[in-house]
Amino acid sequence: MPQEHLFTYVKLKGSKLSPESLSGREPSIAEVLRRLSSGEVSIDAQPFVSVILADGAHWLSGRTYTYARRILGTSSYEAREGVTFTASRGAWLVEGEPKPVEPPVGAPKAERYVLVETQHSRRLGLGGFVVEERFVFRGFKGEDVEIGRVSGYRYFLAAYKRNGTPLTEPELRNTLLWRNYLGRDEVIKALGGVSKFLKKELWHLERMGEHAVRKYKVVWRDVARRFIPAVELTGAIPDYTVNYVTVDSPEEAYYLLAVLLTPQINAVVEELSPWVGHVQPRFIKYFRIPRYNPGRDVHRQLADIGRSVHSKGGVSEEDLRKIEELVERL
């Protein structure tokens, strides 16, 4: 149970008492009392709780704290921010679907190849170009995430192996990806003109790695007022507008999906998210979410609900009621 400290938050409502409405000066105590006695101003006092969570103190209303206190704590799960494949002026983002083609003259026939066009190459009028299919990855953005499942996907290029490891420079220079696209001056200029944050080389993508390419994930929109979570079982890669947790099985993903829909959890998130404007990866550390255990009946029941939510692409009031009851027993 997190540490807590009680206090009362007092807010004056009604007639404006700001310096902007008083010719730049602060109101005197006499003015405040006079407006209180005349009814122009009223006092709104709310009990708040200062709760010590994973990254420090947070304020919660007394009502929300009472509702959610049993699940406040530390999670067994760690969340991450997605990959910046939509940055760099669209240099990585593929327009439409990659089209399979025959191996170009002189190219290894053991490889598979596709014809692609990126947002950046289209803008420059470079036309389509052929690359190795292994460098085309499937991803999705926050706007593609709906409750339960991912509703749409897009393709992007990445000079990475399928295990999330970036190519070395000698490896890259021996590819059609480099010769037909990345090695062009117009593309190098676009890649060199953006932030080098978390990147050692021009062709690196922020936060691209072995976690990003894992098959089973629970994902949620970054920009939202509450968790909008979905299960992703294809290995598709979330972009930076998506946060995610990797899991070991579909059943574990369904379980965590249900937990992140918990009304108690989202009551807390709805109070905290306006301060930062996002449902950040660290939010998951504020809640006591045990690792999935198929030997526990409560965990299996939550997984069953999560499977249903994923299947139908939505959550009902009855689902939320059951989740609320089950999470109280976690």
C-alpha positions in Angstrom: 0.0 0.0 0.0 1.5 3.4 -1.0 2.2 6.0 1.7 -0.5 8.7 1.9 -1.0 12.2 3.4 -4.4 13.9 3.7 -5.1 17.6 3.0 -7.9 19.8 1.9 -7.8 21.6 -1.4 -9.7 24.9 -1.1 -10.9 26.7 -4.3 -12.8 30.0 -4.5 -15.6 30.0 -7.1 -17.6 32.7 -8.6 -16.5 36.3 -9.1 -13.0 36.6 -10.5 -10.3 37.4 -8.0 -7.3 37.2 -10.3 -4.9 40.1 -10.9 -6.1 40.3 -14.5 -9.6 41.4 -13.2 -8.2 43.8 -10.6 -5.9 46.0 -12.7 -2.9 43.8 -12.1 -3.0 43.6 -8.3 -3.8 40.8 -5.9 -7.2 41.1 -4.0 -7.0 42.1 -0.3 -8.4 39.9 2.4 -11.1 42.4 3.0 -12.2 42.2 -0.6 -12.3 38.4 -0.5 -14.4 38.4 2.7 -16.8 41.0 1.3 -17.4 39.0 -1.8 -17.8 35.8 0.3 -20.4 37.5 2.5 -22.3 38.9 -0.5 -22.4 35.5 -2.2 -20.3 36.7 -5.2 -17.7 34.1 -4.2 -18.1 30.7 -2.7 -15.7 28.2 -1.2 -15.3 24.7 -2.7 -13.4 22.5 -0.3 -12.4 19.0 -1.5 -10.4 16.4 0.4 -7.3 15.3 -1.5 -4.7 12.7 -0.8 -1.0 13.0 -1.6 0.0 9.5 -2.5 3.6 8.3 -2.9 3.7 6.1 -6.0 6.5 4.7 -8.1 8.0 8.0 -9.2 7.0 10.3 -6.3 4.0 12.1 -4.9 0.7 12.5 -6.8 -2.6 14.2 -5.7 -5.8 12.2 -5.9 -9.2 13.3 -4.9 -10.4 11.6 -1.7 -13.2 9.9 -3.7 -10.8 8.4 -6.3 -8.3 7.4 -3.7 -11.0 5.5 -1.7 -12.2 3.8 -4.8 -8.8 2.7 -6.1 -6.6 2.4 -3.0 -6.6 -1.4 -3.0 -4.9 -1.6 -6.4 -2.4 1.3 -6.0 1.1 0.0 -5.6 3.8 -1.4 -7.9 3.2 -3.3 -11.1 5.1 -6.5 -12.2 5.0 -5.1 -15.7 7.2 -2.5 -17.4 5.9 -0.4 -20.3 7.8 1.2 -23.2 7.4 3.9 -25.7 7.1 2.9 -29.4 9.5 3.4 -32.3 9.9 6.7 -34.3 9.3 5.2 -37.7 6.9 8.0 -38.7 9.6 10.7 -38.1 12.4 11.9 -40.4 10.1 13.7 -42.8 8.5 10.4 -43.8 11.8 8.9 -45.0 10.9 5.5 -43.5 7.1 5.4 -44.0 6.0 3.4 -47.0 3.0 4.6 -49.1 0.5 1.9 -49.6 1.4 -1.8 -49.9 4.8 -3.1 -50.9 4.6 -5.0 -54.2 6.6 -8.2 -54.7 9.0 -8.2 -57.7 11.5 -10.5 -59.4 15.1 -10.3 -58.2 16.9 -7.4 -60.0 19.8 -8.3 -62.3 22.8 -9.3 -60.3 20.9 -9.5 -57.0 21.0 -12.7 -54.9 18.0 -14.9 -56.0 17.7 -16.3 -52.5 16.3 -12.9 -51.3 12.7 -11.7 -51.8 12.3 -8.2 -53.1 9.5 -5.6 -53.1 8.8 -2.3 -54.9 8.1 0.5 -52.5 7.7 4.3 -52.3 8.1 6.3 -49.1 6.4 9.6 -48.2 9.8 11.3 -48.6 10.6 9.7 -52.0 7.1 10.6 -53.3 7.5 14.2 -52.2 10.8 14.4 -54.0 9.5 12.8 -57.1 12.0 9.9 -56.9 9.5 7.2 -57.9 9.3 3.7 -56.6 12.4 1.6 -55.8 13.3 -2.0 -55.1 14.5 -3.2 -51.7 14.9 -6.4 -49.8 11.6 -7.5 -48.3 13.3 -8.3 -45.0 13.7 -4.5 -44.4 10.0 -3.8 -44.7 8.3 -3.9 -41.3 4.6 -3.7 -40.3 3.6 -1.1 -37.7 0.8 1.0 -36.4 0.1 4.4 -34.8 -1.9 5.6 -31.8 -4.9 6.4 -34.1 -4.9 2.7 -35.2 -5.5 1.5 -31.6 -9.0 0.9 -30.5 -10.4 -0.8 -27.4 -9.4 -4.5 -27.7 -7.5 -4.5 -31.0 -5.5 -2.7 -33.5 -7.7 -1.6 -36.4 -5.2 -0.8 -39.0 -1.5 -1.1 -40.0 1.1 0.6 -42.2 4.5 -0.4 -43.5 7.9 1.2 -42.9 11.5 0.6 -43.9 14.1 -0.1 -41.3 17.8 -1.1 -41.7 17.4 -3.7 -39.0 17.5 -7.5 -38.7 14.3 -9.2 -37.7 15.5 -9.6 -34.1 15.6 -5.8 -33.7 19.4 -5.4 -34.2 20.5 -2.6 -36.6 22.7 -3.3 -39.6 26.3 -2.4 -39.4 27.6 0.1 -42.0 29.3 -2.6 -44.1 26.1 -4.7 -44.0 24.0 -1.8 -45.0 26.2 -0.7 -47.9 25.8 -4.2 -49.4 22.0 -3.9 -49.7 19.6 -2.6 -52.3 18.1 -0.6 -49.5 21.2 1.5 -49.4 22.1 1.5 -53.1 18.5 2.3 -54.3 17.4 4.6 -51.5 19.3 5.4 -48.3 22.5 6.2 -50.0 21.0 9.0 -52.1 22.0 12.5 -51.1 18.3 13.6 -50.8 17.6 10.9 -48.3 20.8 11.3 -46.3 20.0 15.0 -46.0 16.5 14.2 -44.6 17.9 11.7 -42.1 20.7 14.0 -41.0 18.4 16.9 -40.5 16.4 15.5 -37.7 17.1 14.8 -34.0 19.9 12.3 -33.2 18.2 11.4 -29.8 18.8 7.8 -29.0 20.5 7.2 -32.3 24.2 6.5 -33.0 23.9 6.2 -36.8 21.7 8.0 -39.4 19.8 4.8 -40.2 18.9 4.0 -36.5 15.4 4.4 -35.3 14.7 5.6 -31.7 13.7 2.7 -29.4 13.9 0.1 -32.2 15.1 -3.1 -30.6 14.3 -6.6 -29.5 11.3 -5.6 -27.4 9.7 -3.7 -30.2 9.8 -6.7 -32.5 8.4 -9.2 -30.0 5.2 -11.0 -31.1 2.9 -10.6 -28.2 2.1 -7.1 -26.8 -0.5 -5.1 -25.0 -0.6 -1.6 -26.4 -2.4 1.7 -25.7 -2.7 5.2 -27.2 -0.3 7.7 -25.7 -2.6 10.7 -26.2 -5.8 9.9 -24.3 -7.5 10.6 -21.0 -7.6 6.9 -19.9 -6.1 3.6 -21.0 -7.3 2.7 -24.5 -5.6 -0.8 -24.6 -5.5 -3.4 -27.3 -3.9 -6.8 -27.8 -1.4 -7.2 -30.6 -0.4 -10.7 -31.6 1.2 -10.4 -35.0 4.6 -8.8 -34.0 3.7 -5.5 -35.6 5.7 -2.6 -34.2 4.1 0.4 -32.4 5.2 3.9 -33.3 6.0 6.6 -30.7 2.3 7.5 -30.3 1.8 4.1 -28.8 3.0 2.6 -25.5 3.3 -1.1 -24.9 4.1 -4.0 -22.7 5.5 -7.3 -24.0 4.1 -10.5 -22.8 4.8 -14.2 -23.2 1.5 -15.6 -24.6 -1.9 -14.5 -26.0 -3.5 -15.5 -22.7 -1.3 -13.2 -20.7 -2.1 -10.4 -23.2 -5.8 -10.9 -22.7 -5.4 -10.8 -19.0 -3.4 -7.5 -19.0 -5.9 -6.0 -21.5 -8.7 -6.7 -19.1 -6.7 -5.2 -16.1 -6.0 -2.0 -18.0 -9.7 -1.6 -18.6 -10.3 -1.6 -14.9 -12.6 1.3 -13.8 -10.5 1.8 -10.6 -7.3 2.2 -12.6 -8.9 4.5 -15.1 -10.4 6.7 -12.4 -6.8 7.4 -11.3 -5.5 7.9 -14.8 -8.3 10.3 -15.7 -7.2 12.5 -12.7 -3.5 12.3 -13.6 -3.5 12.4 -17.4 -4.6 16.1 -17.7 -1.4 17.2 -15.9 0.8 15.6 -18.6 -1.5 15.2 -21.6 -0.6 11.6 -22.1 -1.1 8.1 -20.7 2.6 7.6 -20.3 4.5 4.2 -19.9 5.2 5.0 -16.2 1.5 5.0 -15.4 1.4 1.2 -15.4 3.9 1.2 -12.4 1.3 2.9 -10.2 -0.9 -0.2 -9.9 -0.5 -3.5 -8.2 -0.7 -5.8 -11.3 0.7 -9.2 -10.6 2.3 -11.3 -13.3 -0.2 -13.5 -15.1 -0.5 -16.9 -13.4 -2.8 -19.4 -15.3 -3.0 -21.4 -12.0 -5.1 -18.6 -10.5 -8.8 -18.6 -11.2 -9.1 -14.8 -11.1 -6.4 -14.4 -13.7 -8.1 -16.9 -16.0 -11.4 -15.1 -15.7 -9.8 -11.8 -16.5 -8.1 -13.4 -19.5 -11.4 -14.8 -20.7 -13.0 -11.3 -20.6 -9.9 -9.8 -22.4 -10.2 -12.5 -25.1 -13.9 -11.5 -25.6 -13.0 -7.8 -25.7 -10.3 -8.4 -28.3 -12.6 -10.6 -30.4 -15.5 -8.1 -30.5 -13.4 -4.9 -30.5 -15.1 -3.3 -27.6 -16.0 -3.5 -24.0 -19.5 -3.6 -22.5 -20.8 -2.2 -19.2 -21.2 -5.8 -18.0 -17.6 -6.6 -18.9 -16.4 -3.5 -16.9 -18.6 -4.6 -13.9 -17.0 -8.1 -13.9 -13.5 -6.6 -14.3 -14.1 -4.2 -11.4 -15.1 -7.1 -9.1 -12.2 -9.4 -10.2 -9.5 -6.8 -9.9 -10.5 -6.2 -6.3 -9.5 -9.8 -5.7 -6.1 -9.5 -7.4 
